[in-house]
Amino acid sequence: MDDNELEVLEIIHHYVEILDRYFGSVCELDLIFNFHKAYYILDELLIAGELQESSKKTVARLIAAQDSLVETAKEQASSISNIIAQATKQANVVVATMAMAHENIINYTPSSDPEGLNEAESFGLESYYAV
């Protein structure tokens, strides 16, 4: 390995400074619970083990842009799931209404309406019961 040890230490220090700036006083728990963000920051900092971006401000700007994209995606996913939930509720109401109508048709007895007109009209079945 021909890597400069001082350069490696400087890159690690640079990474820790960026993490500290992003998380505010970075600690182990930040890295454990937000490992995906730590990896994303590392990906912005290094490519193939070589320093890609030395500017902390540029890395911070890229990370902020990524965070805003993630938030936008979460909001869109939330609104889509709300639309699906509303459609499901409406479909359940329609199914329940149809089941009640079906139950009423099955339980219909012509003796309760001698001419069979009132309930036939309410079911839209007047063509079946001629006067």
C-alpha positions in Angstrom: 0.0 0.0 0.0 1.3 3.4 -1.0 -1.3 5.4 0.8 -0.1 8.4 2.8 -1.1 7.7 6.4 -1.3 11.4 7.2 -3.7 11.9 4.3 -5.9 9.0 5.5 -6.0 10.6 9.0 -6.9 13.9 7.5 -9.8 12.3 5.5 -11.1 10.6 8.6 -10.9 13.9 10.5 -12.6 15.7 7.6 -15.4 13.1 7.7 -15.9 13.4 11.4 -16.1 17.2 11.1 -18.8 16.9 8.4 -20.7 14.4 10.6 -20.3 16.8 13.6 -21.7 19.6 11.5 -24.6 17.6 10.2 -25.7 15.9 13.4 -24.6 18.7 15.7 -22.3 17.1 18.3 -22.1 13.6 16.7 -22.1 10.5 18.9 -22.3 6.8 18.5 -26.1 6.7 18.7 -26.3 9.2 15.8 -24.3 6.7 13.6 -26.3 3.7 14.8 -29.7 5.1 14.2 -28.8 7.1 11.1 -26.2 4.8 9.5 -27.8 5.4 6.1 -27.1 9.1 6.4 -23.6 8.5 7.6 -23.0 6.2 4.5 -24.5 8.8 2.2 -22.2 11.5 3.6 -19.2 9.1 3.2 -20.3 8.5 -0.4 -20.4 12.2 -1.1 -16.9 12.6 0.5 -15.1 9.6 -1.1 -15.1 7.7 -4.4 -13.1 4.5 -4.7 -11.2 5.4 -1.5 -10.1 8.8 -2.8 -11.3 12.2 -1.6 -14.0 13.4 -4.0 -15.0 16.6 -2.3 -12.9 18.6 0.1 -15.3 21.5 0.7 -17.5 20.9 3.8 -20.0 23.5 2.6 -20.5 21.7 -0.7 -21.0 18.4 1.1 -23.4 20.0 3.5 -25.3 21.5 0.5 -25.5 18.1 -1.2 -26.7 16.4 2.0 -29.4 19.1 2.5 -30.6 18.6 -1.1 -30.8 14.8 -0.5 -32.7 15.3 2.8 -35.2 17.6 1.0 -35.7 15.0 -1.7 -36.3 12.3 0.9 -38.9 14.5 2.7 -40.7 15.3 -0.6 -40.8 11.5 -1.3 -42.2 10.8 2.1 -44.9 13.5 1.7 -45.9 12.1 -1.7 -46.0 8.6 -0.3 -48.1 9.8 2.6 -50.6 11.6 0.3 -50.8 8.5 -2.0 -51.5 6.3 1.0 -54.2 8.7 2.2 -55.8 8.6 -1.2 -55.8 4.8 -1.2 -57.2 4.8 2.3 -60.1 7.1 1.3 -60.8 5.0 -1.8 -60.8 1.8 0.3 -63.3 3.4 2.7 -65.6 4.5 -0.1 -65.4 1.0 -1.7 -66.3 -0.5 1.6 -69.3 1.8 1.9 -70.4 0.8 -1.6 -70.0 -2.9 -0.9 -72.0 -2.6 2.4 -74.7 -0.7 0.6 -74.9 -3.4 -2.1 -75.0 -6.1 0.5 -77.9 -4.4 2.3 -79.8 -4.0 -1.0 -79.1 -7.7 -1.8 -80.3 -8.7 1.6 -83.5 -6.7 1.1 -84.2 -8.3 -2.2 -83.7 -11.8 -0.8 -86.0 -11.1 2.2 -88.7 -9.4 0.1 -92.1 -11.0 0.5 -94.9 -10.0 -1.9 -97.5 -10.5 0.9 -96.4 -7.3 2.7 -97.3 -5.3 -0.4 -100.3 -6.9 -2.1 -99.8 -5.2 -5.4 -96.0 -5.5 -5.1 -95.4 -2.0 -6.3 -93.9 0.0 -3.5 -91.0 -2.2 -2.8 -90.5 -3.2 -6.4 -90.1 0.5 -7.2 -87.7 1.0 -4.4 -85.5 -1.8 -5.8 -85.9 -0.7 -9.4 -87.8 -3.9 -10.2 -91.0 -2.4 -11.5 -90.6 -4.0 -14.8 -90.8 -7.4 -13.1 -94.1 -6.7 -11.5 -96.7 -5.6 -14.1 -99.8 -3.8 -12.9 
